[in-house]
């Protein structure tokens, strides 16, 4: 499954990308996470349905005490390429 996620809330300047990266590695996903100019964070995640569901559930309640997720817009996007690993995009 290839999912495009756009996360809004207090997700920039609080280490959200790094904790998202750690979570993706723990679950076994590949893809990317990057900050957007509008203050949101975009994630392209590639994995099984179960991995993606677990990832989204855990993203909704970040381990990071400084981050606050307000909303996660999500849609399946078959155009996302197959990644070798999960990376933070700067």
Secondary structure, 3 states (H helix, E strand, C coil): CEEEEEEEEECCCCCHHHHHHHHHHHHCCEEEEEECCCCCEEEEEECCHHHHHHHHHHHHCCCCCCCEEEEEEEEECCCCCCCCCEEEEC
